[in-house]
């Protein structure tokens, strides 16, 4: 427990200096009283600290959940209990690490009862990792408000910030309720693909081009072929975890948004019956997981993606995509989550994607930067705003040229608003599956 002066005491001491100068100039006979008054002020402040409420038996009770999804808000109530001699008002500061730096809480908890104060901590994490609350600093003033009494309470509370699995389940449920073509009912998967399923008796509602004339002649009755959606396709989620993917985009890192989109796509693809594998790189490839199949494989996919972290190194697309091309033999849907600044930095990436697209179907996920679009759309008020708008327009034009070049090579390019990126990727995947392009 420590004691230090308040702003009120510092103001009084500061006013003492001009008062002493004025007394020395205009009433020198009263100047000996100045040090006496200053000493008395020090004594009063000392007594104010000695007779102030003490922090003996002070406890801070807080129950954090084991985990929370990145980007979500979760209120956590806490209680501060005093042993005896409770102050009328307290102030609180929590020691939060960088993962929980965005969390908010009541700095002046309200008094509840004789010896307790209550407040709420709103946990909001902007990045994945382990959130730590190392300690709580509680302070209060004496009766005269001249000194602060502060005590540190060690908490050592932890919360794991993981990908937003609850949001994945909600978005996946909404997608399956909107588009039931790939739902869990078998009949909704019929007549939507090119994989032969069975024969059925022909009626006028069916396409006559599906009539199986050989079987019809054998049974002396018209029969048509029935098809179902194909399964067992291979999907590869490729993550660039270099420096650019650690930059924030609408409050969350690009990598965190890509991981959320990959989890949502993996949940839907595994439920449909396709297979998923993950691949990650920065300056070199460092993660290549085996293929995952079945709905029970979602737990494995979750652990694989939760372990990915962004680095400060520059991404090497040539080395990574060449290594991926050598490891993935079967034709697959390769979904690349990456970012680039201008067309100069994207030249080598384009060449590597060109070689990869000759063997696989590549879906390039382009993160739409709302900051650049806002700089272009904002009305300039100062000369600096015009300069920013010109550079933003130049970056946007270079970006569009790169994306147009990728489309000409046969690479599927997906550019969607930040908040709708995950659902847009799943919709694109379902559209490619309906078109029999996987």
C-alpha positions as CSV (number, residue, x, y, z in Angstrom):
1,X,0.0,0.0,0.0
2,X,1.3,3.4,-1.0
3,X,0.4,7.0,-0.1
4,X,0.9,10.0,-2.4
5,X,-0.5,13.5,-2.7
6,X,-3.7,14.4,-4.6
7,X,-4.1,17.3,-7.0
8,X,-5.8,19.3,-4.2
9,X,-2.7,19.2,-2.0
10,X,-0.4,20.1,-4.9
11,X,-2.6,23.1,-5.7
12,X,-2.4,24.3,-2.1
13,X,1.3,23.9,-2.1
14,X,1.6,25.7,-5.4
15,X,-0.4,28.6,-4.1
16,X,1.8,28.8,-1.1
17,X,4.8,30.0,-3.1
18,X,3.2,33.2,-4.6
19,X,1.5,33.8,-1.2
20,X,4.9,33.6,0.6
21,X,6.4,36.1,-2.0
22,X,3.5,38.5,-1.6
23,X,3.8,38.3,2.2
24,X,7.5,38.9,2.0
25,X,7.1,42.0,-0.1
26,X,4.1,43.7,1.5
27,X,4.0,42.3,5.1
28,X,7.5,41.1,6.0
29,X,6.7,41.1,9.7
30,X,4.2,38.2,9.1
31,X,6.5,36.1,6.9
32,X,7.7,33.8,9.8
33,X,4.2,32.4,9.8
34,X,4.6,31.1,6.2
35,X,6.8,28.1,7.1
36,X,4.6,27.4,10.1
37,X,1.5,27.2,7.8
38,X,3.3,25.1,5.3
39,X,4.5,22.7,8.0
40,X,1.0,22.5,9.4
41,X,-0.3,21.7,5.9
42,X,2.2,18.8,5.7
43,X,1.1,17.6,9.1
44,X,-2.6,17.7,8.1
45,X,-1.9,15.8,4.9
46,X,0.0,13.2,6.9
47,X,-2.8,12.9,9.4
48,X,-5.3,12.6,6.6
49,X,-3.4,9.6,5.2
50,X,-3.0,8.0,8.6
51,X,-6.7,8.2,9.5
52,X,-7.9,7.3,6.0
53,X,-9.5,3.9,5.4
54,X,-6.9,1.2,5.0
55,X,-6.8,-1.6,2.5
56,X,-6.5,-4.5,4.9
57,X,-8.5,-7.4,3.7
58,X,-9.1,-5.8,0.3
59,X,-10.2,-8.4,-2.4
60,X,-11.1,-8.2,-6.1
61,X,-13.3,-11.0,-7.2
62,X,-13.7,-11.6,-11.0
63,X,-14.7,-14.8,-12.8
64,X,-13.5,-14.7,-16.4
65,X,-14.7,-17.3,-19.0
66,X,-12.2,-19.7,-20.3
67,X,-12.4,-18.4,-23.8
68,X,-14.0,-15.8,-26.0
69,X,-14.2,-15.3,-29.8
70,X,-12.0,-12.6,-31.2
71,X,-14.0,-9.4,-32.0
72,X,-16.8,-10.3,-29.6
73,X,-17.9,-8.4,-26.5
74,X,-18.5,-10.1,-23.2
75,X,-19.5,-8.4,-19.9
76,X,-17.8,-9.8,-16.8
77,X,-19.0,-8.4,-13.5
78,X,-16.5,-7.9,-10.6
79,X,-16.8,-7.2,-6.9
80,X,-14.3,-5.3,-4.7
81,X,-14.6,-6.1,-1.0
82,X,-13.1,-4.2,1.9
83,X,-12.3,-5.7,5.3
84,X,-13.2,-2.6,7.4
85,X,-13.3,1.2,7.3
86,X,-14.7,1.4,3.8
87,X,-14.1,4.6,1.8
88,X,-17.0,6.4,0.2
89,X,-15.5,6.4,-3.3
90,X,-12.8,4.4,-5.0
91,X,-11.0,4.4,-8.4
92,X,-9.9,1.2,-10.2
93,X,-7.2,0.5,-12.8
94,X,-6.7,-3.0,-14.3
95,X,-3.4,-4.3,-15.7
96,X,-4.5,-5.6,-19.2
97,X,-2.1,-6.9,-21.7
98,X,-2.2,-6.1,-25.4
99,X,-4.8,-8.7,-26.2
100,X,-7.3,-7.1,-23.9
101,X,-6.2,-3.5,-24.5
102,X,-9.5,-2.7,-26.1
103,X,-11.5,-3.8,-23.0
104,X,-13.5,-1.2,-21.1
105,X,-14.6,-1.2,-17.5
106,X,-16.0,1.1,-14.7
107,X,-13.1,3.2,-13.4
108,X,-15.2,4.3,-10.4
109,X,-17.3,1.3,-9.3
110,X,-20.6,2.0,-7.6
111,X,-20.9,1.2,-3.9
112,X,-23.1,-1.8,-3.1
113,X,-23.7,-2.5,0.5
114,X,-21.5,-1.7,3.5
115,X,-18.2,-3.1,2.3
116,X,-18.5,-3.9,-1.4
117,X,-18.2,-2.1,-4.7
118,X,-19.5,-3.5,-8.0
119,X,-18.6,-2.9,-11.6
120,X,-18.3,-4.6,-14.9
121,X,-15.5,-5.4,-17.3
122,X,-16.5,-5.6,-20.9
123,X,-14.0,-7.9,-22.6
124,X,-13.3,-7.0,-26.2
125,X,-10.2,-8.5,-27.8
126,X,-8.9,-7.3,-31.1
127,X,-6.5,-10.2,-31.7
128,X,-6.1,-13.9,-30.8
129,X,-3.9,-15.0,-28.0
130,X,-3.9,-15.2,-24.2
131,X,-5.4,-12.3,-22.4
132,X,-3.9,-11.5,-19.0
133,X,-5.2,-9.4,-16.2
134,X,-2.1,-9.2,-14.0
135,X,-3.3,-7.0,-11.2
136,X,-5.8,-4.4,-10.0
137,X,-4.8,-1.0,-8.6
138,X,-7.4,0.4,-6.2
139,X,-7.1,3.9,-4.8
140,X,-9.1,6.2,-2.6
141,X,-8.7,9.5,-0.8
142,X,-8.6,10.5,2.9
143,X,-11.3,12.4,4.6
144,X,-9.9,15.8,3.5
145,X,-9.0,14.7,0.0
146,X,-5.3,15.6,0.4
147,X,-3.7,12.2,-0.2
148,X,-4.4,9.1,-2.2
149,X,-4.1,5.6,-0.6
150,X,-3.4,3.0,-3.3
151,X,-3.1,-0.8,-3.0
152,X,-2.2,-3.3,-5.6
153,X,-4.1,-6.6,-5.7
154,X,-2.5,-9.4,-7.7
155,X,-5.1,-11.2,-9.9
156,X,-3.3,-13.3,-12.4
157,X,-6.5,-13.9,-14.3
158,X,-6.4,-15.3,-17.9
159,X,-8.7,-15.7,-20.8
160,X,-8.0,-17.4,-24.1
161,X,-9.0,-15.4,-27.2
162,X,-9.8,-17.9,-29.9
163,X,-11.4,-17.6,-33.4
164,X,-15.1,-16.7,-33.2
165,X,-16.6,-20.2,-33.2
166,X,-20.0,-19.0,-32.0
167,X,-20.2,-16.7,-35.0
168,X,-19.2,-19.5,-37.3
169,X,-22.0,-21.6,-36.1
170,X,-24.5,-18.8,-36.4
171,X,-23.5,-17.8,-39.9
172,X,-23.4,-21.5,-41.0
173,X,-26.9,-22.0,-39.7
174,X,-28.1,-18.9,-41.5
175,X,-26.5,-20.1,-44.8
176,X,-28.0,-23.5,-44.6
177,X,-31.4,-22.1,-43.8
178,X,-31.2,-19.7,-46.8
179,X,-29.7,-22.2,-49.3
180,X,-31.0,-25.7,-48.5
181,X,-29.6,-27.2,-51.8
182,X,-26.7,-28.6,-49.7
183,X,-28.7,-29.2,-46.6
184,X,-28.9,-32.4,-44.6
185,X,-31.9,-33.8,-46.4
186,X,-31.0,-36.1,-49.2
187,X,-33.7,-35.1,-51.6
188,X,-32.5,-31.5,-51.6
189,X,-29.2,-32.7,-53.0
190,X,-30.7,-34.5,-56.0
191,X,-30.8,-33.1,-59.6
192,X,-28.2,-30.4,-58.7
193,X,-25.0,-32.1,-59.8
194,X,-23.5,-34.5,-62.3
195,X,-22.9,-37.5,-60.2
196,X,-25.2,-40.5,-61.1
197,X,-27.5,-41.5,-58.3
198,X,-30.3,-43.7,-59.4
199,X,-33.0,-44.4,-62.0
200,X,-36.6,-43.2,-61.5
201,X,-39.7,-43.4,-63.6
202,X,-40.0,-40.5,-66.0
203,X,-42.7,-37.9,-65.7
204,X,-43.5,-34.6,-67.5
205,X,-41.8,-32.5,-64.9
206,X,-38.4,-33.9,-65.7
207,X,-35.9,-33.0,-68.4
208,X,-36.4,-35.3,-71.4
209,X,-32.6,-35.2,-72.0
210,X,-32.1,-37.3,-68.9
211,X,-34.2,-40.2,-70.2
212,X,-32.1,-43.5,-70.2
213,X,-33.3,-45.1,-73.4
214,X,-31.5,-48.4,-72.8
215,X,-33.1,-48.9,-69.4
216,X,-36.4,-47.7,-70.7
217,X,-36.3,-50.3,-73.5
218,X,-35.4,-53.0,-71.1
219,X,-38.3,-52.3,-68.8
220,X,-40.8,-51.2,-71.5
221,X,-41.3,-48.0,-69.6
222,X,-39.7,-44.6,-69.6
223,X,-36.9,-44.2,-67.0
224,X,-34.7,-41.1,-66.4
225,X,-31.4,-40.8,-64.7
226,X,-31.2,-39.0,-61.4
227,X,-28.1,-37.1,-60.4
228,X,-26.9,-35.7,-57.1
229,X,-24.3,-33.2,-55.9
230,X,-20.7,-34.4,-56.1
231,X,-18.9,-35.0,-52.9
232,X,-15.3,-35.7,-51.8
233,X,-13.8,-32.6,-53.5
234,X,-10.5,-31.3,-52.2
235,X,-10.3,-27.8,-50.8
236,X,-7.0,-26.2,-49.7
237,X,-7.0,-23.1,-47.5
238,X,-3.8,-21.2,-48.1
239,X,-2.9,-18.5,-45.5
240,X,-0.3,-15.8,-45.9
241,X,0.8,-14.9,-42.4
242,X,3.3,-12.3,-43.4
243,X,3.6,-8.6,-42.3
244,X,0.6,-7.3,-44.3
245,X,-1.8,-9.8,-42.9
246,X,-1.1,-8.5,-39.4
247,X,-2.5,-5.1,-40.3
248,X,-6.0,-4.2,-38.9
249,X,-9.0,-4.1,-41.2
250,X,-12.2,-2.6,-39.6
251,X,-11.0,-3.4,-36.1
252,X,-9.6,-6.9,-36.7
253,X,-6.4,-8.2,-38.2
254,X,-6.7,-9.4,-41.8
255,X,-5.4,-12.8,-40.7
256,X,-8.2,-13.1,-38.0
257,X,-10.8,-12.3,-40.6
258,X,-9.3,-14.9,-43.0
259,X,-9.3,-17.5,-40.3
260,X,-12.9,-16.8,-39.5
261,X,-13.8,-17.2,-43.2
262,X,-11.8,-20.4,-43.4
263,X,-13.6,-21.9,-40.4
264,X,-17.0,-21.0,-41.8
265,X,-16.1,-22.5,-45.2
266,X,-14.6,-25.6,-43.6
267,X,-17.8,-26.1,-41.4
268,X,-20.0,-26.0,-44.5
269,X,-17.7,-28.0,-46.8
270,X,-17.2,-30.8,-44.2
271,X,-21.0,-30.9,-43.6
272,X,-21.6,-31.3,-47.3
273,X,-19.0,-34.0,-47.7
274,X,-15.9,-32.4,-49.1
275,X,-12.4,-32.5,-47.7
276,X,-10.3,-29.7,-46.3
277,X,-6.6,-29.1,-45.7
278,X,-4.6,-26.1,-44.6
279,X,-1.4,-24.5,-45.7
280,X,0.4,-21.4,-44.2
281,X,3.5,-19.4,-45.1
282,X,5.4,-16.2,-44.5
283,X,8.9,-15.9,-45.7
284,X,8.8,-19.7,-46.1
285,X,6.2,-22.4,-45.8
286,X,5.9,-23.7,-42.3
287,X,2.4,-25.4,-42.0
288,X,1.0,-28.1,-44.2
289,X,-1.7,-30.2,-42.6
290,X,-3.1,-33.4,-44.0
291,X,-6.5,-33.7,-45.5
292,X,-9.5,-33.6,-43.1
293,X,-12.9,-35.2,-43.9
294,X,-16.2,-35.6,-42.0
295,X,-18.0,-33.3,-39.7
296,X,-15.9,-34.6,-36.8
297,X,-12.8,-33.1,-38.5
298,X,-14.0,-29.6,-37.7
299,X,-12.3,-29.8,-34.3
300,X,-9.0,-30.6,-36.0
301,X,-9.5,-27.7,-38.5
302,X,-10.2,-25.4,-35.6
303,X,-7.0,-26.3,-33.8
304,X,-4.9,-26.0,-37.0
305,X,-6.2,-22.5,-37.8
306,X,-6.1,-21.2,-34.2
307,X,-2.4,-22.0,-34.1
308,X,-1.6,-19.6,-37.0
309,X,0.0,-16.3,-36.0
310,X,1.1,-13.3,-38.1
311,X,4.8,-12.4,-38.3
312,X,6.8,-9.4,-39.2
313,X,8.5,-11.0,-42.2
314,X,7.7,-10.3,-45.8
315,X,5.8,-13.0,-47.6
316,X,7.5,-15.2,-50.2
317,X,4.7,-16.2,-52.6
318,X,6.9,-17.9,-55.1
319,X,8.5,-20.3,-52.7
320,X,5.2,-21.0,-50.9
321,X,3.0,-21.6,-54.0
322,X,5.7,-23.8,-55.6
323,X,5.9,-25.9,-52.5
324,X,2.1,-26.1,-52.4
325,X,1.9,-27.2,-56.1
326,X,4.4,-30.0,-55.4
327,X,2.5,-31.3,-52.3
328,X,-1.0,-31.2,-53.7
329,X,-1.3,-33.7,-56.5
330,X,-5.0,-34.0,-57.0
331,X,-6.9,-31.1,-58.6
332,X,-8.3,-29.0,-55.8
333,X,-10.0,-25.7,-55.0
334,X,-7.1,-23.5,-53.7
335,X,-8.4,-20.5,-51.7
336,X,-5.6,-18.0,-51.1
337,X,-5.9,-15.5,-48.3
338,X,-3.2,-12.8,-48.9
339,X,-2.7,-9.1,-49.6
340,X,-0.5,-6.9,-51.6
341,X,0.2,-3.1,-51.8
342,X,0.9,-2.4,-55.5
343,X,1.4,-4.1,-58.8
344,X,5.2,-4.1,-58.4
345,X,5.1,-6.2,-55.2
346,X,2.5,-8.5,-56.9
347,X,4.5,-9.4,-60.0
348,X,6.1,-12.5,-58.5
349,X,2.8,-13.5,-56.9
350,X,1.0,-13.3,-60.3
351,X,3.6,-15.6,-61.9
352,X,3.3,-18.2,-59.2
353,X,-0.5,-18.1,-59.3
354,X,-0.3,-18.6,-63.1
355,X,1.6,-21.8,-62.7
356,X,-0.7,-23.0,-59.9
357,X,-3.9,-22.2,-61.9
358,X,-2.9,-24.6,-64.7
359,X,-3.4,-27.5,-62.3
360,X,-5.9,-26.3,-59.7
361,X,-8.9,-24.0,-59.5
362,X,-7.6,-20.9,-57.6
363,X,-9.8,-18.5,-55.7
364,X,-8.0,-15.3,-54.8
365,X,-9.5,-13.5,-51.8
366,X,-9.0,-9.8,-52.1
367,X,-9.4,-7.8,-48.9
368,X,-11.3,-4.6,-49.7
369,X,-9.7,-1.7,-47.9
370,X,-12.4,0.7,-46.8
371,X,-9.8,3.2,-45.6
372,X,-8.5,3.7,-49.2
373,X,-12.0,4.0,-50.5
374,X,-12.9,6.5,-47.8
375,X,-9.9,8.6,-48.7
376,X,-11.0,8.7,-52.4
377,X,-14.6,9.5,-51.6
378,X,-14.0,12.1,-48.8
379,X,-14.4,15.8,-49.9
380,X,-11.0,17.5,-49.5
381,X,-10.8,20.3,-47.0
382,X,-7.0,20.9,-46.9
383,X,-4.2,20.5,-49.4
384,X,-3.0,17.3,-47.6
385,X,-6.4,15.7,-48.2
386,X,-5.9,16.1,-52.0
387,X,-2.5,14.4,-51.8
388,X,-4.0,11.5,-49.8
389,X,-6.8,11.1,-52.3
390,X,-4.4,11.1,-55.3
391,X,-2.3,8.4,-53.7
392,X,-5.3,6.4,-52.7
393,X,-6.7,6.5,-56.2
394,X,-3.3,5.4,-57.6
395,X,-3.2,2.4,-55.2
396,X,-6.8,1.5,-56.1
397,X,-6.0,1.6,-59.9
398,X,-2.9,-0.5,-59.5
399,X,-4.9,-3.0,-57.4
400,X,-7.6,-3.2,-60.0
401,X,-5.0,-3.9,-62.7
402,X,-3.6,-6.8,-60.7
403,X,-7.0,-8.3,-60.1
404,X,-7.9,-7.9,-63.8
405,X,-4.7,-9.7,-64.8
406,X,-5.6,-12.5,-62.4
407,X,-9.0,-12.9,-63.9
408,X,-7.5,-13.1,-67.4
409,X,-5.3,-16.0,-66.2
410,X,-8.4,-17.9,-65.1
411,X,-8.1,-17.2,-61.4
412,X,-11.3,-16.6,-59.6
413,X,-11.1,-13.3,-57.7
414,X,-13.5,-12.5,-54.8
415,X,-13.6,-9.0,-53.5
416,X,-16.4,-8.3,-50.9
417,X,-17.1,-5.9,-48.1
418,X,-15.1,-6.7,-44.9
419,X,-18.1,-7.7,-42.8
420,X,-19.6,-9.9,-45.5
421,X,-16.3,-11.6,-46.6
422,X,-16.9,-14.9,-44.8
423,X,-20.4,-15.5,-46.2
424,X,-19.3,-14.3,-49.6
425,X,-16.6,-17.0,-49.7
426,X,-19.0,-19.7,-48.8
427,X,-21.5,-18.4,-51.5
428,X,-18.7,-18.4,-54.1
429,X,-17.8,-22.0,-53.1
430,X,-21.4,-23.2,-53.5
431,X,-21.7,-21.4,-56.8
432,X,-18.5,-23.1,-58.1
433,X,-19.8,-26.4,-56.9
434,X,-23.1,-26.0,-58.7
435,X,-21.3,-25.1,-61.9
436,X,-19.3,-28.4,-61.6
437,X,-16.0,-26.5,-61.6
438,X,-14.4,-28.2,-58.6
